[in-house]
């Protein structure tokens, strides 16, 4: 049972926060990094999953406008207030060729997201740059990622610059985990577990 005095963490991301299984629909709850983090931190924390498959920072898909994260972020923050920490792990979907964004565009959209969170009077933000997209072992990489690997590779350094500018904590997930060789951009169970372990250490070091 989570204690009434628990600190609240919102994990704001895309399919890798939702728990997409590259082979099937979705991992079991016990295998998703958000839930692993909750169990690891214990009852003095409430870890809330706000992952949506296909979510972007700001980029708009006219056929699926609900994927544009910034248009819904304020309502997410207000729903769960008071919020002590927001973990932001987005960027992979923004790389897709259909959005035609540069790496700097995506970094600028991260900055817009950080500013919106801060305008909601939330001071603690942890930015997680997603792991790199890789070439799968047995299938072709999705066409909308195929010629965009250089854009993805530029995100860690740019995300770090934005994070430091706005006094956010930052980790590059690629330093700890890699994308699944099954499809090239989702996480395997081992990566979910490792990511949760890394984030636990980060959270506890924030002295919230």
Backbone as a chain_set.jsonl record, in Angstrom:
{"seq": "XXXXXXXXXXXXXXXXXXXXXXXXXXXXXXXXXXXXXXXXXXXXXXXXXXXXXXXXXXXXXXXXXXXXXXXXXXXXXXXXXXXXXXXXXXXXXXXXXXXXXXXXXXXXXXXXXXXXXXXXXXXXXXXXXXXXXXXXXXXXXXXXXXXXXXXXXXXXXXXXXXXXXXXXXXXXXXXXXXXXXXXXXXXXXXXXXXXXXXXXXXXXXXXX", "coords": {"N": [[0.84, -1.192, 0.0], [0.643, 2.136, -0.953], [1.9, 4.902, 0.796], [0.168, 7.675, 2.342], [1.754, 9.894, 2.468], [3.458, 9.684, 0.36], [5.848, 10.518, -2.221], [5.325, 11.807, -5.515], [5.892, 10.588, -8.74], [5.83, 11.219, -12.131], [6.009, 9.36, -15.029], [6.673, 10.157, -18.099], [6.206, 9.366, -21.33], [6.705, 7.351, -24.312], [5.985, 4.435, -26.259], [7.899, 2.811, -25.057], [7.736, 3.472, -22.438], [5.132, 2.828, -21.947], [5.315, 0.094, -22.26], [5.705, -1.564, -24.504], [6.007, -4.612, -26.17], [8.376, -5.882, -28.341], [7.84, -8.182, -29.737], [5.249, -8.936, -29.196], [2.093, -7.667, -27.987], [2.141, -6.176, -25.422], [4.236, -5.911, -22.569], [3.986, -7.858, -19.539], [2.778, -6.442, -16.456], [4.666, -6.666, -14.412], [7.035, -6.628, -15.763], [7.548, -4.181, -16.861], [9.404, -1.149, -16.923], [8.505, 1.038, -15.427], [6.807, -0.037, -13.47], [8.576, -1.784, -12.24], [10.324, 0.068, -11.161], [8.586, 1.315, -9.343], [8.112, -0.83, -7.51], [10.677, -1.179, -6.589], [11.35, 1.258, -5.368], [9.441, 1.409, -3.378], [6.853, 1.928, -0.815], [6.906, 4.611, -0.175], [6.858, 6.144, -2.34], [5.001, 7.104, -5.235], [4.721, 5.918, -8.36], [3.849, 6.875, -11.461], [2.61, 5.772, -14.511], [2.687, 7.275, -17.587], [2.677, 6.608, -20.391], [2.47, 6.512, -23.923], [1.934, 4.908, -26.927], [3.649, 5.913, -29.803], [3.783, 8.594, -29.133], [4.838, 11.994, -29.452], [6.99, 14.865, -28.796], [6.159, 17.56, -29.654], [5.542, 17.457, -32.32], [3.122, 17.031, -34.925], [0.802, 14.644, -35.995], [-1.556, 14.734, -38.304], [-3.605, 12.87, -38.656], [-3.665, 11.554, -36.283], [-3.953, 13.284, -33.87], [-3.887, 13.101, -31.115], [-1.458, 12.08, -30.396], [0.356, 14.07, -30.101], [2.244, 15.179, -27.696], [2.548, 17.563, -26.113], [0.162, 18.916, -26.193], [-1.448, 17.658, -24.412], [-0.111, 17.457, -22.072], [-0.306, 19.308, -19.937], [-2.8, 18.701, -18.807], [-2.277, 16.143, -17.871], [-0.352, 16.666, -15.886], [-1.854, 18.243, -14.146], [-3.802, 16.443, -13.385], [-2.495, 14.654, -11.701], [-1.428, 16.11, -9.625], [-0.295, 17.0, -6.296], [2.905, 17.023, -7.889], [6.088, 15.625, -7.644], [8.278, 14.927, -9.181], [9.049, 14.738, -12.63], [9.701, 12.379, -15.026], [11.003, 12.415, -18.143], [10.917, 10.746, -21.116], [11.219, 10.817, -24.214], [11.344, 11.178, -27.83], [12.103, 9.318, -29.749], [9.967, 8.755, -31.562], [9.711, 11.251, -32.714], [11.785, 11.354, -34.461], [11.0, 10.114, -36.791], [10.644, 9.956, -40.332], [8.38, 11.095, -41.484], [7.753, 13.336, -39.991], [9.811, 15.026, -40.502], [11.815, 16.397, -38.996], [14.673, 18.113, -37.729], [17.523, 17.213, -35.677], [18.008, 19.31, -33.956], [15.529, 20.605, -34.0], [14.0, 18.728, -32.588], [15.273, 18.794, -30.103], [14.624, 21.423, -29.433], [11.909, 21.096, -29.07], [11.895, 19.456, -26.84], [12.776, 21.388, -25.049], [10.566, 23.149, -25.025], [8.761, 21.464, -23.787], [9.908, 21.105, -21.249], [9.7, 23.73, -20.289], [6.921, 24.012, -20.12], [6.358, 22.161, -18.104], [7.734, 23.32, -15.963], [6.289, 25.69, -15.768], [4.105, 24.72, -14.573], [4.787, 24.654, -12.003], [6.486, 22.644, -11.173], [9.48, 21.563, -10.088], [11.455, 19.582, -10.244], [12.886, 17.718, -12.732], [13.675, 14.968, -14.699], [15.428, 14.176, -17.443], [15.486, 11.708, -19.849], [17.312, 10.508, -22.386], [16.312, 8.539, -25.071], [17.449, 5.156, -25.91], [19.606, 4.415, -28.733], [18.323, 3.858, -32.051], [18.547, 0.761, -33.672], [19.761, -1.579, -36.186], [17.625, -4.22, -36.897], [17.926, -7.816, -36.333], [16.628, -9.799, -37.92], [14.659, -8.714, -39.499], [13.624, -5.996, -41.688], [14.461, -2.663, -40.801], [12.016, -0.343, -39.725], [10.632, 1.674, -42.28], [10.298, 4.427, -41.905], [12.219, 5.066, -40.103], [14.569, 4.348, -41.249], [16.404, 6.004, -42.723], [17.121, 7.83, -40.838], [18.868, 7.547, -38.775], [21.108, 9.036, -38.171], [20.026, 11.38, -37.196], [18.858, 10.492, -34.813], [21.176, 9.75, -33.479], [22.28, 12.165, -32.846], [20.819, 13.207, -30.795], [21.461, 12.71, -27.942], [23.618, 14.496, -27.108], [22.499, 16.995, -27.651], [20.151, 16.945, -26.094], [21.314, 16.845, -23.597], [22.51, 19.364, -23.425], [20.225, 21.036, -23.441], [19.005, 20.119, -21.094], [20.867, 20.807, -19.1], [20.858, 23.57, -19.407], [18.372, 24.221, -18.364], [18.51, 23.335, -15.8], [17.884, 20.633, -15.314], [17.972, 17.185, -14.37], [19.834, 14.64, -16.075], [20.1, 11.723, -18.089], [21.68, 9.59, -20.429], [20.218, 7.06, -21.943], [21.41, 5.187, -23.566], [23.888, 4.74, -22.515], [23.532, 2.733, -20.748], [21.655, 0.815, -21.598], [20.379, -0.958, -24.52], [18.505, -0.86, -27.598], [16.054, -3.3, -28.633], [17.054, -6.122, -30.572], [15.139, -7.266, -32.04], [13.189, -5.524, -33.22], [14.479, -3.123, -33.314], [13.975, -0.706, -31.951], [12.341, -0.833, -29.707], [12.316, -1.96, -26.233], [13.942, -4.734, -24.625], [13.176, -7.218, -22.037], [15.342, -7.284, -20.218], [16.472, -4.786, -20.573], [14.423, -3.126, -19.633], [14.506, -3.788, -16.9], [17.127, -3.001, -16.199], [17.037, -0.264, -16.81], [15.158, 0.612, -14.925], [16.629, 0.143, -12.586], [18.746, 1.973, -12.887], [17.32, 4.386, -12.93], [16.199, 4.37, -10.388], [18.441, 4.847, -8.745], [19.092, 7.397, -9.67], [16.78, 8.85, -8.916], [16.81, 8.646, -6.1], [19.111, 10.046, -5.567], [18.368, 12.619, -6.046], [17.302, 13.807, -3.846], [14.621, 14.435, -3.12]], "CA": [[0.0, 0.0, 0.0], [1.394, 3.375, -1.022], [1.593, 5.767, 1.925], [-0.439, 8.964, 2.033], [2.822, 10.889, 2.381], [4.357, 9.303, -0.733], [6.212, 11.452, -3.274], [4.729, 11.4, -6.783], [6.715, 10.652, -9.945], [5.154, 10.939, -13.404], [6.896, 8.868, -16.085], [6.019, 10.683, -19.294], [6.959, 8.833, -22.449], [6.031, 6.739, -25.455], [5.711, 2.999, -26.135], [8.847, 2.171, -24.155], [7.2, 3.706, -21.095], [3.884, 2.032, -21.925], [5.699, -1.302, -22.091], [5.521, -2.319, -25.755], [6.832, -5.794, -26.424], [8.667, -5.891, -29.781], [7.34, -9.421, -30.344], [3.819, -9.071, -28.95], [1.417, -6.395, -27.754], [2.603, -5.409, -24.269], [4.813, -6.714, -21.496], [3.258, -7.961, -18.287], [3.048, -5.319, -15.561], [5.88, -6.907, -13.622], [8.205, -6.522, -16.639], [7.673, -2.81, -17.347], [10.34, -0.427, -16.057], [7.789, 1.92, -14.503], [6.338, -0.846, -12.341], [9.76, -2.262, -11.538], [10.779, 1.212, -10.374], [7.66, 1.448, -8.214], [8.38, -1.889, -6.54], [12.006, -0.987, -6.035], [11.336, 2.419, -4.481], [8.617, 1.089, -2.223], [5.575, 2.593, -0.555], [7.051, 6.045, 0.072], [6.808, 6.76, -3.658], [3.97, 6.684, -6.195], [5.286, 6.046, -9.702], [2.699, 6.87, -12.368], [2.948, 5.56, -15.913], [1.983, 8.07, -18.605], [3.281, 6.246, -21.665], [1.541, 6.365, -25.042], [2.614, 4.467, -28.149], [3.661, 6.9, -30.88], [3.783, 9.978, -28.651], [5.926, 12.918, -29.771], [7.02, 16.061, -27.963], [5.328, 18.634, -30.205], [5.211, 17.141, -33.716], [1.71, 16.706, -35.131], [0.294, 13.74, -37.011], [-2.936, 15.206, -38.472], [-4.557, 11.765, -38.546], [-3.675, 11.093, -34.893], [-3.51, 14.45, -33.097], [-3.716, 12.753, -29.697], [-0.084, 11.682, -30.156], [1.154, 15.272, -29.841], [2.268, 15.16, -26.24], [2.469, 18.835, -25.406], [-1.237, 19.367, -26.141], [-2.13, 16.95, -23.317], [0.769, 17.36, -20.905], [-0.814, 20.104, -18.815], [-3.878, 17.964, -18.141], [-1.636, 15.042, -17.153], [0.271, 17.213, -14.683], [-2.909, 18.686, -13.229], [-4.518, 15.257, -12.892], [-1.748, 13.931, -10.679], [-0.797, 17.042, -8.692], [1.033, 17.582, -6.467], [3.897, 16.165, -8.54], [7.426, 15.921, -7.133], [9.277, 14.674, -10.225], [8.61, 14.246, -13.937], [10.712, 11.709, -15.839], [10.633, 12.597, -19.551], [11.676, 9.91, -22.042], [10.618, 10.921, -25.54], [12.247, 11.578, -28.898], [12.23, 8.303, -30.797], [8.946, 8.95, -32.595], [9.959, 12.528, -33.371], [12.8, 11.12, -35.486], [10.395, 9.533, -37.986], [10.796, 10.775, -41.54], [7.147, 11.814, -41.786], [7.735, 14.632, -39.301], [10.855, 15.82, -41.159], [12.438, 17.265, -38.004], [16.109, 17.99, -37.48], [17.832, 16.916, -34.276], [17.842, 20.556, -33.194], [14.081, 20.782, -33.833], [13.541, 17.837, -31.517], [15.796, 19.364, -28.859], [13.804, 22.604, -29.136], [10.619, 20.61, -28.571], [12.166, 19.08, -25.45], [12.83, 22.624, -24.266], [9.182, 23.586, -24.84], [8.151, 20.555, -22.819], [10.46, 21.453, -19.94], [9.131, 25.012, -19.875], [5.531, 23.786, -19.716], [6.387, 21.49, -16.798], [8.145, 24.317, -14.974], [5.174, 26.627, -15.602], [3.153, 24.043, -13.687], [5.402, 24.749, -10.673], [7.205, 21.407, -10.862], [10.881, 21.941, -10.174], [12.347, 18.457, -10.493], [12.677, 17.045, -14.016], [14.743, 14.073, -15.131], [15.342, 13.914, -18.883], [16.126, 10.458, -20.267], [17.395, 10.376, -23.837], [16.093, 7.124, -25.396], [18.576, 4.478, -26.567], [19.674, 4.555, -30.18], [17.671, 2.905, -32.95], [19.542, -0.129, -34.267], [19.281, -2.435, -37.278], [17.189, -5.514, -36.365], [18.662, -8.98, -36.828], [15.936, -10.674, -38.857], [13.689, -7.984, -40.318], [14.04, -4.664, -42.104], [14.086, -1.567, -39.917], [10.88, 0.428, -40.236], [11.06, 2.597, -43.342], [10.332, 5.824, -41.455], [13.422, 5.25, -39.306], [15.729, 3.792, -41.948], [17.395, 7.008, -43.115], [17.099, 8.863, -39.807], [19.705, 7.118, -37.659], [22.016, 10.125, -37.817], [19.249, 12.305, -36.371], [18.766, 9.878, -33.484], [22.507, 9.753, -32.86], [22.608, 13.527, -32.418], [19.958, 13.653, -29.699], [22.015, 12.749, -26.582], [24.385, 15.706, -26.804], [21.585, 18.141, -27.661], [19.285, 16.823, -24.917], [22.119, 17.192, -22.42], [22.648, 20.82, -23.426], [18.938, 21.599, -23.018], [18.782, 19.757, -19.692], [21.752, 21.636, -18.271], [20.378, 24.952, -19.512], [17.183, 24.39, -17.529], [18.784, 22.735, -14.491], [17.24, 19.324, -15.209], [18.851, 16.025, -14.351], [19.893, 14.04, -17.411], [20.855, 10.508, -18.376], [21.611, 9.036, -21.77], [19.897, 5.647, -21.727], [22.327, 4.369, -24.349], [25.037, 4.411, -21.669], [23.173, 1.623, -19.873], [20.823, -0.179, -22.269], [20.269, -0.822, -25.971], [17.216, -1.262, -28.156], [15.922, -4.717, -28.962], [17.466, -6.559, -31.903], [13.964, -7.797, -32.727], [12.647, -4.493, -34.123], [15.442, -2.038, -33.42], [13.678, 0.529, -31.226], [11.711, -1.097, -28.421], [13.222, -2.5, -25.22], [13.725, -6.104, -24.165], [12.946, -7.243, -20.587], [16.567, -6.949, -19.491], [16.633, -3.331, -20.647], [13.442, -2.55, -18.701], [15.015, -3.978, -15.538], [18.31, -2.174, -16.015], [16.615, 1.131, -16.801], [14.541, 0.853, -13.615], [17.708, 0.203, -11.591], [19.457, 3.239, -13.085], [16.44, 5.475, -12.534], [16.081, 4.357, -8.924], [19.613, 5.53, -8.213], [18.954, 8.815, -10.0], [15.711, 9.425, -8.105], [17.244, 8.752, -4.703], [20.16, 11.058, -5.479], [17.787, 13.946, -6.232], [16.93, 14.341, -2.516], [13.282, 15.047, -3.188]], "C": [[0.881, 1.251, 0.0], [0.937, 4.304, 0.1], [0.991, 7.087, 1.473], [0.617, 10.044, 1.825], [3.776, 10.642, 1.213], [4.622, 10.461, -1.689], [5.71, 10.908, -4.612], [5.692, 11.633, -7.939], [5.83, 10.341, -11.149], [6.211, 10.513, -14.416], [6.204, 9.132, -17.419], [6.816, 10.248, -20.521], [6.086, 8.239, -23.542], [5.852, 5.239, -25.217], [6.686, 2.282, -25.211], [8.542, 2.47, -22.695], [5.907, 2.921, -20.91], [4.186, 0.558, -21.718], [5.511, -2.155, -23.324], [6.53, -3.446, -25.879], [7.114, -5.847, -27.927], [8.16, -7.129, -30.496], [5.824, -9.557, -30.236], [3.236, -7.69, -28.66], [2.064, -5.577, -26.637], [3.191, -6.357, -23.231], [3.852, -6.8, -20.312], [3.655, -6.806, -17.373], [4.38, -5.47, -14.83], [7.154, -6.733, -14.433], [8.461, -5.096, -17.122], [8.523, -1.988, -16.386], [9.64, 0.477, -15.061], [7.346, 1.144, -13.266], [7.495, -1.429, -11.541], [10.307, -1.16, -10.645], [9.89, 1.425, -9.155], [7.973, 0.423, -7.126], [9.708, -1.686, -5.841], [12.048, 0.181, -5.049], [10.485, 2.198, -3.239], [7.468, 2.049, -1.992], [5.69, 4.07, -0.2], [7.076, 6.845, -1.234], [5.591, 6.236, -4.42], [4.511, 6.977, -7.59], [4.164, 5.84, -10.707], [3.168, 6.745, -13.808], [2.063, 6.412, -16.8], [2.693, 7.853, -19.934], [2.214, 6.029, -22.722], [2.319, 5.99, -26.293], [2.503, 5.544, -29.225], [3.756, 8.334, -30.437], [5.034, 10.734, -29.097], [5.942, 14.039, -28.743], [5.973, 17.068, -28.435], [4.83, 18.303, -31.612], [3.788, 16.616, -33.845], [1.525, 15.717, -36.272], [-1.18, 14.098, -37.191], [-3.982, 14.098, -38.324], [-4.67, 11.247, -37.115], [-3.178, 12.216, -33.983], [-3.284, 14.161, -31.616], [-2.294, 12.319, -29.372], [0.823, 12.882, -29.854], [1.152, 15.544, -28.344], [1.996, 16.487, -25.578], [1.045, 19.353, -25.312], [-2.0, 18.73, -24.987], [-1.334, 16.967, -22.022], [0.232, 18.13, -19.709], [-1.913, 19.357, -18.065], [-3.334, 16.775, -17.355], [-1.059, 15.551, -15.837], [-0.776, 17.635, -13.665], [-3.653, 17.502, -12.621], [-3.822, 14.649, -11.688], [-1.124, 14.839, -9.623], [-1.166, 16.721, -7.242], [2.04, 16.56, -6.997], [5.287, 16.593, -8.072], [8.514, 15.768, -8.191], [8.583, 14.22, -11.496], [9.819, 13.644, -14.641], [10.235, 11.777, -17.284], [11.527, 11.706, -20.409], [10.943, 9.845, -23.377], [11.701, 11.262, -26.555], [12.328, 10.593, -30.041], [11.22, 8.531, -31.917], [9.14, 10.243, -33.372], [10.957, 12.399, -34.515], [12.188, 10.66, -36.814], [10.412, 10.502, -39.174], [9.552, 11.591, -41.856], [7.055, 13.173, -41.121], [8.793, 15.588, -39.852], [11.505, 16.837, -40.208], [13.943, 17.051, -37.971], [16.314, 17.618, -36.008], [17.643, 18.156, -33.416], [16.362, 20.879, -32.992], [13.573, 19.971, -32.649], [14.025, 18.333, -30.159], [15.007, 20.608, -28.454], [12.441, 22.196, -28.576], [10.754, 20.069, -27.148], [12.162, 20.324, -24.572], [11.431, 23.185, -24.021], [8.495, 22.757, -23.769], [8.62, 20.876, -21.406], [9.837, 22.746, -19.426], [7.682, 24.849, -19.429], [5.489, 23.132, -18.337], [6.745, 22.491, -15.705], [7.039, 25.351, -14.727], [4.084, 26.039, -14.712], [3.707, 23.912, -12.27], [5.99, 23.42, -10.214], [8.681, 21.68, -11.114], [11.802, 20.804, -10.599], [11.962, 17.731, -11.785], [13.902, 16.211, -14.319], [14.521, 13.738, -16.593], [16.133, 12.644, -19.195], [16.135, 10.427, -21.788], [17.254, 8.9, -24.192], [17.325, 6.489, -26.031], [18.476, 4.581, -28.08], [18.844, 3.494, -30.91], [18.764, 2.064, -33.609], [18.92, -0.943, -35.406], [18.876, -3.785, -36.703], [17.958, -6.67, -36.999], [17.969, -9.702, -37.97], [14.927, -9.975, -39.75], [14.293, -6.653, -40.755], [13.629, -3.649, -41.034], [12.924, -0.804, -40.552], [11.347, 1.516, -41.191], [11.165, 4.033, -42.844], [11.475, 6.115, -40.49], [14.696, 5.032, -40.128], [16.802, 4.821, -42.298], [17.512, 8.131, -42.089], [18.011, 8.534, -38.62], [20.676, 8.212, -37.233], [21.322, 11.17, -36.956], [19.168, 11.772, -34.94], [20.1, 9.953, -32.753], [22.91, 11.118, -32.339], [21.835, 13.96, -31.174], [20.641, 13.701, -28.331], [22.746, 14.038, -26.242], [23.483, 16.932, -26.75], [20.65, 18.12, -26.456], [20.045, 17.203, -23.651], [22.277, 18.698, -22.309], [21.364, 21.481, -22.92], [18.699, 21.331, -21.533], [19.622, 20.625, -18.768], [21.313, 23.095, -18.272], [19.237, 25.228, -18.549], [17.303, 23.689, -16.179], [17.96, 21.462, -14.264], [18.315, 18.252, -15.057], [18.781, 15.349, -15.722], [20.633, 12.713, -17.367], [20.651, 10.129, -19.846], [21.407, 7.534, -21.617], [20.861, 4.721, -22.456], [23.581, 3.987, -23.546], [24.789, 3.154, -20.842], [22.439, 0.484, -20.576], [20.894, 0.027, -23.776], [18.881, -1.281, -26.411], [17.232, -2.734, -28.536], [16.372, -5.007, -30.389], [16.288, -7.124, -32.696], [13.396, -6.767, -33.708], [13.519, -3.246, -34.207], [15.153, -0.796, -32.612], [12.865, 0.345, -29.95], [12.712, -1.776, -27.482], [12.904, -3.953, -24.91], [13.583, -6.105, -22.645], [14.174, -6.861, -19.768], [16.797, -5.444, -19.473], [15.646, -2.628, -19.717], [13.968, -2.635, -17.271], [16.208, -3.064, -15.273], [17.939, -0.697, -15.943], [15.987, 1.494, -15.462], [15.604, 0.981, -12.531], [18.452, 1.539, -11.673], [18.607, 4.41, -12.603], [16.234, 5.517, -11.026], [17.239, 5.12, -8.299], [19.532, 7.029, -8.466], [17.933, 9.498, -9.096], [16.174, 9.637, -6.671], [18.336, 9.804, -4.535], [19.628, 12.484, -5.641], [17.37, 14.608, -4.906], [15.611, 15.074, -2.537], [12.624, 14.989, -1.815]], "O": [[1.757, 1.402, 0.851], [-0.261, 4.474, 0.327], [1.262, 7.563, 0.37], [0.392, 11.001, 1.085], [4.795, 11.323, 1.093], [3.741, 11.284, -1.942], [5.672, 9.695, -4.819], [6.236, 12.725, -8.102], [5.155, 9.311, -11.177], [7.193, 11.224, -14.633], [5.276, 8.425, -17.81], [7.944, 10.692, -20.733], [4.908, 8.57, -23.682], [5.595, 4.821, -24.088], [6.341, 1.249, -24.637], [9.046, 1.783, -21.807], [5.634, 2.412, -19.823], [3.411, -0.153, -21.079], [5.192, -3.339, -23.218], [7.735, -3.255, -25.715], [6.171, -5.856, -28.718], [8.058, -7.138, -31.723], [5.189, -10.205, -31.067], [3.813, -6.671, -29.04], [2.485, -4.441, -26.852], [2.698, -7.469, -23.041], [3.013, -5.922, -20.113], [4.748, -6.255, -17.505], [5.12, -4.501, -14.66], [8.245, -6.694, -13.864], [9.497, -4.834, -17.734], [8.381, -2.113, -15.169], [10.138, 0.664, -13.951], [7.497, 1.623, -12.142], [7.414, -1.555, -10.319], [10.707, -1.414, -9.509], [10.386, 1.686, -8.059], [8.085, 0.775, -5.951], [9.853, -1.982, -4.655], [12.709, 0.099, -4.014], [10.779, 2.739, -2.173], [7.144, 2.873, -2.847], [4.676, 4.72, 0.053], [7.287, 8.057, -1.231], [5.202, 5.078, -4.271], [4.731, 8.132, -7.955], [3.594, 4.753, -10.793], [4.013, 7.512, -14.268], [0.838, 6.291, -16.772], [3.238, 8.786, -20.525], [1.173, 5.431, -22.449], [3.262, 6.685, -26.672], [1.411, 6.026, -29.525], [3.806, 9.228, -31.281], [6.137, 10.187, -29.116], [5.031, 14.157, -27.923], [5.027, 17.386, -27.714], [3.8, 18.823, -32.041], [3.307, 15.863, -32.998], [2.029, 15.924, -37.376], [-1.987, 13.795, -36.312], [-5.114, 14.36, -37.915], [-5.646, 10.583, -36.767], [-2.103, 12.108, -33.393], [-2.568, 14.901, -30.941], [-1.944, 12.197, -28.198], [1.95, 12.699, -29.395], [0.184, 16.072, -27.797], [1.283, 16.54, -24.576], [0.746, 20.157, -24.429], [-3.076, 19.201, -24.619], [-1.833, 16.536, -20.983], [0.309, 17.646, -18.58], [-1.956, 19.377, -16.835], [-3.862, 16.434, -16.297], [-1.256, 14.933, -14.791], [-0.609, 17.415, -12.465], [-4.083, 17.56, -11.469], [-4.478, 14.18, -10.758], [-0.351, 14.358, -8.794], [-2.26, 16.214, -6.992], [2.028, 15.392, -6.606], [5.623, 17.777, -8.101], [9.559, 16.413, -8.103], [7.648, 13.42, -11.453], [10.836, 14.312, -14.831], [9.171, 11.25, -17.61], [12.745, 11.881, -20.433], [10.153, 8.934, -23.629], [12.829, 11.593, -26.191], [12.591, 10.98, -31.179], [11.581, 8.501, -33.093], [8.78, 10.328, -34.546], [10.978, 13.226, -35.428], [12.819, 10.811, -37.86], [10.216, 11.708, -39.018], [9.656, 12.67, -42.438], [6.366, 14.065, -41.614], [8.688, 16.804, -39.692], [11.717, 17.993, -40.576], [14.424, 15.934, -38.164], [15.388, 17.702, -35.201], [17.173, 18.067, -32.282], [15.977, 21.374, -31.932], [12.814, 20.468, -31.817], [13.281, 18.299, -29.18], [14.751, 20.825, -27.269], [11.891, 22.875, -27.709], [9.834, 20.207, -26.341], [11.606, 20.312, -23.474], [11.141, 23.649, -22.919], [7.742, 23.28, -22.947], [7.817, 20.913, -20.474], [9.484, 22.84, -18.25], [7.259, 25.481, -18.461], [4.672, 23.509, -17.497], [6.124, 22.504, -14.643], [6.874, 25.829, -13.605], [3.25, 26.762, -14.169], [3.177, 23.166, -11.447], [5.993, 23.107, -9.024], [9.076, 21.993, -12.237], [12.821, 21.041, -11.246], [10.857, 17.201, -11.91], [15.032, 16.686, -14.21], [13.536, 13.088, -16.943], [17.307, 12.53, -18.843], [15.079, 10.329, -22.413], [18.004, 8.077, -23.667], [18.153, 7.185, -26.62], [17.4, 4.804, -28.633], [18.693, 2.372, -30.428], [19.783, 2.595, -34.049], [17.699, -0.981, -35.56], [19.703, -4.446, -36.074], [18.562, -6.522, -38.061], [18.631, -10.172, -38.895], [14.392, -10.592, -40.671], [15.339, -6.238, -40.255], [12.561, -3.775, -40.434], [12.866, -0.644, -41.771], [12.341, 2.195, -40.935], [12.024, 4.784, -43.305], [11.686, 7.263, -40.1], [15.774, 5.482, -39.74], [17.992, 4.531, -42.179], [17.942, 9.238, -42.413], [17.927, 9.181, -37.576], [21.029, 8.303, -36.057], [21.946, 11.779, -36.087], [19.384, 12.51, -33.979], [20.14, 10.192, -31.547], [23.788, 11.222, -31.483], [22.166, 14.977, -30.565], [20.422, 14.667, -27.599], [22.509, 14.615, -25.181], [23.673, 17.809, -25.907], [20.385, 19.164, -25.859], [19.483, 17.814, -22.742], [22.187, 19.251, -21.213], [21.409, 22.374, -22.074], [18.246, 22.212, -20.802], [19.123, 21.122, -17.758], [21.392, 23.772, -17.247], [19.135, 26.317, -17.985], [16.301, 23.477, -15.497], [17.416, 21.239, -13.182], [19.43, 18.401, -15.558], [17.787, 15.477, -16.436], [21.659, 12.584, -16.699], [19.577, 10.33, -20.413], [22.322, 6.818, -21.209], [21.102, 3.598, -22.013], [24.253, 3.01, -23.876], [25.727, 2.573, -20.297], [22.582, -0.678, -20.197], [21.397, 1.043, -24.255], [18.184, -1.993, -25.689], [18.29, -3.33, -28.733], [16.101, -4.228, -31.303], [16.421, -7.426, -33.882], [13.149, -7.079, -34.873], [13.315, -2.404, -35.082], [15.99, 0.106, -32.572], [12.717, 1.296, -29.181], [13.82, -2.124, -27.891], [11.742, -4.359, -24.927], [13.846, -5.082, -22.014], [14.057, -6.19, -18.743], [17.261, -4.892, -18.475], [16.0, -1.637, -19.079], [13.885, -1.666, -16.517], [16.278, -2.425, -14.223], [18.468, 0.038, -15.109], [16.255, 2.568, -14.922], [15.492, 1.835, -11.652], [18.749, 2.156, -10.65], [19.112, 5.319, -11.945], [16.107, 6.597, -10.45], [17.031, 5.952, -7.416], [19.86, 7.833, -7.594], [18.182, 10.585, -8.574], [15.948, 10.702, -6.096], [18.465, 10.391, -3.46], [20.355, 13.448, -5.4], [17.118, 15.812, -4.856], [15.496, 16.192, -2.037], [11.494, 15.449, -1.653]]}, "num_chains": 1, "name": "protein.A"}
